């Protein structure tokens, strides 16, 4: 199935206008379990994480922003925001992204790596949000345990992805659901 995700066609592609950027997360919106640093919000998708290295395909290149957050040693977080031309495109993108995340643990892993996926449920906010996760164990690594959380939320024609990963401790599921709720509420 091929999805058209807000890609413009014809001669207007280069002249397409950027919309005003929706609201994004601040450091204070992230769980206080870590000492976070933030990079400025930038246009584009930013770097992909983990098994989603080739994701998302057929993505829009206009009206997309990201922001990276890091800690001194153990954790990485990122927010991606994409505003689409129509709500239908945003719904299709959010659904495809949720499925990509759900399939992540079932994809081929490197030798010595096992992956377990988790569905952490929904967050009641605007047009809905979900949180999924994955734990990997790598027998070849000095830090064998790695955890991921992937949030997908939507408000009208805009989708936000709120990503977290760390090799230290249990994932902060309840706190990350609140971060996801805040991210969706801040869109508009």
Residue pairs with C-beta under 8 A, 6 or more apart in sequence:
2 58
3 58
3 92
3 93
3 96
4 58
4 89
5 56
5 58
5 59
5 60
5 84
5 89
5 92
5 93
6 60
6 62
6 63
6 82
6 84
6 85
6 86
6 89
6 93
7 58
7 60
8 16
8 62
16 62
17 62
18 43
18 62
18 63
19 63
19 83
21 41
21 65
21 81
22 65
22 81
22 83
22 158
22 160
22 186
22 187
22 188
23 186
23 187
23 188
24 41
24 65
24 67
24 79
24 81
24 183
24 186
25 67
25 69
25 79
25 162
25 179
25 182
25 183
25 186
26 38
27 36
27 37
27 38
27 69
29 179
29 182
29 183
29 186
30 36
30 69
30 77
30 179
31 172
31 175
31 176
31 178
31 179
32 175
33 172
33 175
34 71
34 74
34 75
35 71
35 72
36 69
36 70
36 71
36 75
36 77
37 69
37 70
37 71
38 67
38 68
38 69
39 67
39 68
39 69
39 70
40 67
41 65
41 66
41 67
42 65
42 66
42 67
43 64
43 65
44 61
44 64
44 65
44 66
45 56
45 59
45 64
45 66
45 80
46 66
46 67
46 68
46 78
46 80
47 68
47 78
48 54
48 55
49 76
49 78
49 148
49 163
49 165
50 104
50 134
50 148
50 165
51 104
51 105
51 107
51 109
51 115
51 134
52 100
52 101
52 104
55 97
55 100
56 93
56 96
56 97
56 100
59 82
59 93
60 82
60 84
63 82
63 83
63 84
64 80
64 81
64 82
64 83
65 80
65 81
66 78
66 79
66 80
66 81
67 78
67 79
68 76
68 77
68 78
69 76
69 77
69 78
69 79
70 76
70 77
73 168
74 166
74 167
74 168
74 169
75 164
75 165
75 166
75 168
76 164
76 165
76 166
77 162
77 163
77 164
77 165
78 161
78 162
78 163
79 160
79 161
79 162
79 163
79 183
80 160
80 161
80 163
81 158
81 159
81 160
81 161
81 187
82 90
82 93
82 158
82 159
82 160
83 157
83 158
84 90
84 93
84 157
84 158
84 159
85 157
86 157
87 156
87 157
89 157
90 154
90 156
90 157
90 158
90 159
91 154
93 159
94 152
94 153
94 154
94 159
97 152
97 159
97 161
98 130
98 132
98 152
101 132
101 150
101 152
102 117
102 119
102 132
104 115
104 117
104 132
104 134
104 148
104 150
105 115
105 116
105 117
105 134
106 115
106 117
107 115
109 115
109 136
110 138
111 140
112 138
112 139
112 140
113 136
113 137
113 138
113 139
113 140
114 136
114 137
115 134
115 135
115 136
115 137
116 134
116 135
116 136
117 132
117 133
117 134
118 132
118 133
118 134
118 135
119 130
119 132
120 130
120 131
120 132
120 133
120 149
120 173
120 177
121 130
121 131
122 128
122 129
122 130
122 131
123 129
123 130
123 131
123 151
123 153
123 177
123 180
123 181
123 184
125 153
125 180
125 181
125 184
125 185
126 153
126 154
126 155
126 156
126 184
126 185
126 187
127 153
127 154
127 155
127 156
128 153
128 154
129 151
129 152
129 153
129 154
129 180
129 181
129 184
130 151
130 152
130 153
131 149
131 150
131 151
131 173
131 176
131 177
131 180
132 149
132 150
132 151
132 152
133 147
133 148
133 149
133 150
133 171
133 173
134 147
134 148
134 150
135 145
135 146
135 147
135 148
135 171
136 145
136 146
136 148
137 144
137 145
137 146
138 144
138 146
143 167
145 167
146 165
146 166
146 167
147 165
147 166
147 167
147 169
147 170
147 171
148 163
148 164
148 165
148 171
149 163
149 164
149 165
149 171
149 172
149 173
149 176
150 161
150 162
150 163
151 160
151 161
151 162
151 163
151 176
151 177
151 179
151 180
151 183
152 159
152 160
152 161
153 159
153 160
153 162
153 180
153 181
153 183
153 184
154 160
154 184
155 184
155 187
155 188
156 188
158 187
158 188
160 183
160 184
160 187
162 176
162 179
162 180
162 183
164 171
164 172
164 176
